[in-house]
Amino acid sequence: MPENKKREKFEELAEKRVTETLKKMRLIGNLSNRNNYDYTDEHVKQILSKLEEELKILRTKFSESHREKESTFKFK
């Protein structure tokens, strides 16, 4: 695949995936509405910790070779 095609594909997919992720993050933010939901500080801590962990993994992927690890989220 020519370099410019690879760049175009990267940009196309990155824009779509980042936009989808931002929308999902806003939906997670909607959970902060205490009129609709009941949660503890520990719930918030676990959510933010997991998101920060995944962002750290993402940074690593763009900076060096790595082995991908599948990840899920469950409250403890």
FIZADO-977041 format. One line per 3 residues: their letters; for each residue x, z, y of N, C-alpha, C, O. Coordinates in nm, 4 decimals. Last residue first. Layout:
A> X/Z/Y/X/Z/Y/X/Z/Y/X/Z/Y  ...
//
This chain:
KFK> -1.4993/4.1471/-0.3699/-1.4435/4.2402/-0.4679/-1.5314/4.3625/-0.4794/-1.5013/4.4531/-0.5572  -1.6452/3.8251/-0.3505/-1.6297/3.9600/-0.2978/-1.5810/4.0523/-0.4079/-1.6174/4.0369/-0.5245  -1.4622/3.5283/-0.4058/-1.5613/3.6229/-0.4563/-1.5384/3.7557/-0.3868/-1.4238/3.7953/-0.3660
FTS> -1.3547/3.1963/-0.3878/-1.3765/3.3202/-0.3159/-1.4865/3.4003/-0.3814/-1.5935/3.3466/-0.4100  -1.0839/3.0012/-0.5260/-1.2256/3.0297/-0.5045/-1.2350/3.1617/-0.4293/-1.1347/3.2302/-0.4098  -0.8453/2.7429/-0.5747/-0.8824/2.8723/-0.5206/-1.0339/2.8818/-0.5051/-1.1017/2.7835/-0.4751
EKE> -0.5680/2.5974/-0.7373/-0.7095/2.5967/-0.7076/-0.7523/2.7365/-0.6668/-0.7014/2.8360/-0.7184  -0.2657/2.5026/-0.6094/-0.3333/2.6106/-0.6808/-0.4804/2.6069/-0.6402/-0.5126/2.6128/-0.5215  -0.0090/2.2607/-0.6311/-0.1411/2.2984/-0.5821/-0.2050/2.4031/-0.6723/-0.1993/2.3936/-0.7949
RHS> 0.3197/2.3089/-0.5549/0.2286/2.2906/-0.6671/0.0936/2.3434/-0.6196/0.0833/2.4571/-0.5736  0.5165/2.1275/-0.3145/0.4452/2.2448/-0.3656/0.3695/2.2080/-0.4918/0.3580/2.0911/-0.5288  0.7394/2.0435/-0.0509/0.6795/2.0154/-0.1813/0.6186/2.1433/-0.2362/0.6649/2.2535/-0.2067
ESF> 0.6444/2.1248/0.2922/0.7366/2.1130/0.1791/0.6632/2.0742/0.0522/0.5401/2.0722/0.0482  0.4522/2.1185/0.4918/0.5911/2.1406/0.5301/0.6899/2.1220/0.4153/0.8092/2.1049/0.4403  0.1963/2.0949/0.4048/0.2418/1.9943/0.4997/0.3888/2.0107/0.5356/0.4449/1.9248/0.6035
KTR> 0.1781/2.3200/0.2421/0.1638/2.1865/0.1827/0.2159/2.0780/0.2761/0.2736/1.9795/0.2302  0.1918/2.5267/0.4291/0.3008/2.5070/0.3337/0.2965/2.3668/0.2748/0.4002/2.3023/0.2594  -0.0582/2.5036/0.5518/0.0640/2.4837/0.6305/0.1825/2.4535/0.5396/0.2636/2.3657/0.5690
LIK> -0.2188/2.5704/0.3299/-0.2280/2.4375/0.3906/-0.1028/2.4067/0.4720/-0.0476/2.2970/0.4628  -0.1510/2.8378/0.2962/-0.1216/2.7423/0.1888/-0.1218/2.6000/0.2449/-0.0352/2.5192/0.2113  -0.2586/2.9364/0.5359/-0.1150/2.9505/0.5099/-0.0715/2.8509/0.4015/0.0330/2.7872/0.4142
LEE> -0.5264/2.8865/0.4899/-0.4603/2.8187/0.6009/-0.3082/2.8247/0.5833/-0.2382/2.7279/0.6129  -0.5726/3.0627/0.2766/-0.5849/2.9183/0.2546/-0.5173/2.8388/0.3660/-0.4571/2.7347/0.3397  -0.5368/3.3075/0.4119/-0.4532/3.2727/0.2971/-0.4548/3.1217/0.2726/-0.3501/3.0608/0.2504
ELK> -0.7461/3.2977/0.5971/-0.6079/3.2986/0.6451/-0.5107/3.2603/0.5336/-0.4133/3.1890/0.5577  -0.9614/3.3131/0.4191/-0.9460/3.1951/0.5044/-0.8030/3.1849/0.5570/-0.7455/3.0761/0.5609  -0.9151/3.5689/0.3101/-0.9140/3.4501/0.2241/-0.8951/3.3233/0.3059/-0.8197/3.2348/0.2655
SLI> -0.9426/3.7288/0.5397/-0.8181/3.7304/0.4628/-0.8065/3.6051/0.3769/-0.7006/3.5424/0.3715  -1.2075/3.6838/0.6120/-1.1001/3.6397/0.7004/-0.9660/3.6344/0.6283/-0.8850/3.5452/0.6536  -1.3378/3.8014/0.3864/-1.3606/3.6617/0.4246/-1.2435/3.6097/0.5072/-1.1870/3.5046/0.4767
QKV> -1.2415/4.0675/0.3945/-1.2169/3.9828/0.2782/-1.2349/3.8344/0.3107/-1.1554/3.7512/0.2669  -1.3380/4.1554/0.6456/-1.1943/4.1578/0.6156/-1.1614/4.0637/0.5002/-1.0643/3.9884/0.5073  -1.6133/4.1381/0.6044/-1.5486/4.0546/0.7063/-1.3989/4.0444/0.6779/-1.3410/3.9360/0.6857
HED> -1.6450/4.3358/0.4062/-1.6865/4.1970/0.3812/-1.6117/4.1029/0.4761/-1.5548/4.0022/0.4341  -1.5562/4.5587/0.5520/-1.4796/4.5145/0.4349/-1.5173/4.3713/0.3968/-1.4301/4.2932/0.3588  -1.7548/4.5965/0.7341/-1.6245/4.5530/0.7845/-1.5380/4.5015/0.6694/-1.4563/4.4113/0.6880
TYD> -2.0545/4.4627/0.5775/-1.9624/4.5694/0.6151/-1.8350/4.5101/0.6742/-1.8108/4.3897/0.6655  -2.3820/4.3367/0.6583/-2.2500/4.3273/0.5973/-2.1624/4.4409/0.6488/-2.1926/4.5053/0.7493  -2.6816/4.1711/0.6764/-2.6208/4.3037/0.6717/-2.4886/4.2908/0.5970/-2.4847/4.2395/0.4851
YNN> -2.8424/3.9298/0.8911/-2.7583/3.9677/0.7767/-2.7060/4.1094/0.7906/-2.6885/4.1608/0.9011  -2.9937/3.8866/1.1186/-3.0295/3.8152/0.9961/-2.9574/3.8648/0.8720/-3.0048/3.8448/0.7602  -2.8874/4.0378/1.3155/-3.0339/4.0314/1.3074/-3.0793/3.9676/1.1765/-3.1905/3.9922/1.1298
RNS> -2.6173/3.9952/1.3062/-2.6688/4.1164/1.2404/-2.8218/4.1221/1.2377/-2.8793/4.2030/1.1648  -2.4434/3.7183/1.2605/-2.5665/3.7603/1.3266/-2.6304/3.8772/1.2511/-2.6901/3.8586/1.1451  -2.2373/3.6200/1.1123/-2.2095/3.7387/1.1938/-2.3346/3.7934/1.2635/-2.3314/3.9031/1.3194
LNG> -2.2980/3.3817/0.9988/-2.3248/3.5017/0.9187/-2.3011/3.6300/0.9976/-2.3413/3.7378/0.9535  -2.1961/3.1924/1.1667/-2.3383/3.2272/1.1821/-2.3753/3.3520/1.1029/-2.4724/3.4203/1.1357  -1.9414/3.1560/1.0603/-1.9579/3.2346/1.1833/-2.1023/3.2760/1.2076/-2.1279/3.3830/1.2629
ILR> -2.0074/2.9802/0.8575/-1.9605/3.1144/0.8215/-1.9763/3.2063/0.9424/-2.0195/3.3208/0.9287  -2.0676/2.7628/1.0228/-2.1729/2.8217/0.9397/-2.1339/2.9621/0.8927/-2.2178/3.0521/0.8887  -1.8146/2.7117/1.1242/-1.9208/2.7551/1.2165/-2.0366/2.8182/1.1395/-2.0966/2.9154/1.1853
MKK> -1.6938/2.6258/0.8895/-1.6457/2.7477/0.9539/-1.7493/2.8013/1.0533/-1.7687/2.9224/1.0644  -1.8326/2.3881/0.8466/-1.8476/2.4983/0.7509/-1.8015/2.6303/0.8113/-1.8623/2.7346/0.7874  -1.7362/2.2399/1.0652/-1.8798/2.2686/1.0535/-1.9039/2.3864/0.9593/-1.9855/2.4739/0.9882
LTE> -1.4665/2.2262/0.9949/-1.5061/2.2954/1.1179/-1.6545/2.3313/1.1157/-1.6936/2.4398/1.1588  -1.4870/2.0689/0.7631/-1.4373/2.2063/0.7550/-1.4774/2.2865/0.8780/-1.5179/2.4021/0.8663  -1.5735/1.8241/0.8671/-1.6572/1.8959/0.7704/-1.6166/2.0433/0.7620/-1.7022/2.1314/0.7546
TVR> -1.3468/1.7648/1.0270/-1.4793/1.7804/1.0889/-1.5729/1.8583/0.9964/-1.6438/1.9483/1.0415  -1.1558/1.7379/0.8268/-1.1411/1.8445/0.9265/-1.2750/1.8700/0.9944/-1.3122/1.9852/1.0169  -1.2568/1.5139/0.6875/-1.2441/1.6431/0.6206/-1.2300/1.7593/0.7188/-1.2859/1.8667/0.6966
KEA> -1.2502/1.3066/0.8844/-1.3738/1.3416/0.8145/-1.3664/1.4832/0.7564/-1.4586/1.5628/0.7742  -0.9800/1.3047/0.9598/-1.0851/1.3262/1.0593/-1.2145/1.3715/0.9932/-1.2803/1.4640/1.0407  -0.8587/1.2510/0.7100/-0.8300/1.3757/0.7812/-0.9397/1.4053/0.8830/-0.9872/1.5185/0.8916
LEE> -0.9518/0.9912/0.6481/-0.9889/1.1056/0.5637/-0.9678/1.2385/0.6354/-1.0503/1.3291/0.6230  -0.8379/0.8451/0.8648/-0.9808/0.8379/0.8331/-1.0253/0.9609/0.7541/-1.1237/1.0261/0.7889  -0.5651/0.9055/0.8423/-0.6398/0.9420/0.9631/-0.7894/0.9437/0.9379/-0.8598/1.0335/0.9843
FKE> -0.5090/0.7964/0.5853/-0.4861/0.9377/0.6148/-0.5710/0.9817/0.7343/-0.6404/1.0832/0.7278  -0.5698/0.5268/0.6326/-0.6468/0.6017/0.5331/-0.6327/0.7515/0.5567/-0.7307/0.8256/0.5495  -0.3740/0.4651/0.8237/-0.5162/0.4506/0.8566/-0.6020/0.5319/0.7608/-0.6964/0.5986/0.8031
RKK> -0.1441/0.5075/0.6696/-0.1677/0.5875/0.7902/-0.3148/0.5835/0.8276/-0.3739/0.6866/0.8596  -0.1740/0.3082/0.4789/-0.1666/0.4479/0.4351/-0.1949/0.5409/0.5527/-0.2626/0.6424/0.5365  -0.1606/0.0872/0.6435/-0.2846/0.1124/0.5685/-0.2884/0.2578/0.5225/-0.3931/0.3224/0.5265
NEP> 0.1017/0.1033/0.7341/-0.0070/0.1166/0.8315/-0.1411/0.1419/0.7626/-0.2266/0.2111/0.8180  0.2466/0.0678/0.4893/0.2524/0.1935/0.5640/0.1358/0.2098/0.6609/0.0770/0.3176/0.6694  0.0688/-0.0926/0.2175/0.1507/-0.0955/0.3397/0.1390/0.0350/0.4180/0.0366/0.1031/0.4139
M> 0.0856/0.0000/-0.1179/0.0000/0.0000/0.0000/0.0900/0.0000/0.1241/0.1790/0.0844/0.1347
//
